[in-house]
Amino acid sequence: MSITGNLRQRLGPRKRAVQTMLSNKVPQFIGAANFFHLNGAFREEQAAVAAGKKKHLEGELDHSNRMFLRRSVHRIEKGLISQPRRDTFAADYIGRTVETAVSFQEILKQDDPGELKWASDVLNRYFEATQNSTDRRIGAARERWLSVGVKDSDNGVGDISGNACELAPFEQPQLSDAADRYQSLTAIAYHRRSVRWFEDKPVERELVEEAAAVGLTAPSACNRQSFRLLVVDDEDLRKRVAEVPMGTAGFSHQIPAMAVLIGQHRGYEHERDRHAIYVDGGLFTTGFILALEGLGLNTCCINWPELKSKNERIRDLIDLDSDERVIMMIAIGYGVPNQLVPRSHKRSVSAVVQWA
Ligand SMILES: Cc1cc2nc3c(=O)[nH]c(=O)nc-3n(C[C@H](O)[C@H](O)[C@H](O)COP(=O)(O)O)c2cc1C
């Protein structure tokens, strides 16, 4: 146990004020760096980042890292659209990208045929675009790709709108009816509010998945989307999961579905990217909750307190890998009609937006 943790235990429950004072004042006396080592509050996060880094690097070497594949295919796409386009690019990772695509093809055929088609279409384009390159690494990767390649990736998978097409860089058309579409978006955005009281009515899984598809259109760091969403709608488990975070006190028992957004550090090889799971998860959530609102459902995002005790409790209820962190939870259900919701007035644009 950490020194401040020990101290707290010895003080006993009646000395909460002293405890709070200690955790607030100790950093001032001993300095931020010493506090970091003594306090231990960041230790679990650090361990998860390290576990993710290990998973990433091991997976990259034995070609079992899907996130490496996603990132590499994305980087290759950026090379394909660069102006002017070079004859040689991506040479330092093209060999590993091809091997990873090949080794994943059977899994992806079952699991995510779109991902396989995207990788395959982009690699085909890449080898066309680098035909004049004299780089031996590209030559070797091309040979390997042409001889082994990915078979039957063109299995009728379309783009995110369901249109059958090549999943490679494309000319984006102008948005038709942009003004109308903007109005629909703002109507949902201005209408949505966090709702905490729900009808005793199950949430259709198809609707949650439909909304997740909208959430997944969000931008993400190198298009990795290194997270998963566990939606708990089991009668018993959902109540136990909903009780764990602090912010559900008083309403946890009647949440029909509790979504747990889980970040996976394995998507990142550098600790400098340790915040990406939270950023990407947050962006996903925005689209997700707006889409749920549009589908007639209500939501309330729930804070995940970064505490050892909470992490231990949630790990007792759901399986979490060593690099996985809960980002937040999202309560989902049909709101009780005519309930009061907090106004939660937003800050004004002028108070937030600055120009320089
Ligand atoms: C990351 C995050 C954590 C939140 N945590 C909680 C929570 O623990 N309990 C709760 O009742 N509401 C929680 N909320 C809801 C906020 O209170 C709410 O979004 C905010 O007041 C704005 O209101 P609105 O969502 O109705 O616009 C959370 C929201 C976010 C985005």
The ligand as an ORCA input file, in Angstrom:
! r2SCAN-3c Opt
* xyz 0 1
  C     -17.524     12.050    -18.792
  C     -18.827     12.350    -18.118
  C     -19.054     11.885    -16.856
  C     -20.291     12.086    -16.249
  N     -20.535     11.527    -15.034
  C     -21.753     11.599    -14.508
  C     -22.050     10.875    -13.330
  O     -21.204     10.173    -12.799
  N     -23.294     10.963    -12.826
  C     -24.275     11.722    -13.413
  O     -25.389     11.753    -12.909
  N     -24.018     12.416    -14.558
  C     -22.798     12.365    -15.116
  N     -22.519     13.011    -16.298
  C     -23.546     13.822    -16.920
  C     -23.238     15.292    -16.755
  O     -23.618     15.711    -15.493
  C     -23.976     16.062    -17.846
  O     -23.522     15.620    -19.098
  C     -23.730     17.564    -17.748
  O     -24.297     18.097    -16.601
  C     -24.364     18.252    -18.941
  O     -25.730     17.970    -19.014
  P     -26.403     17.359    -20.300
  O     -25.720     16.067    -20.588
  O     -27.852     17.162    -19.932
  O     -26.225     18.333    -21.407
  C     -21.305     12.850    -16.908
  C     -21.034     13.327    -18.183
  C     -19.838     13.077    -18.793
  C     -19.609     13.550    -20.192
*
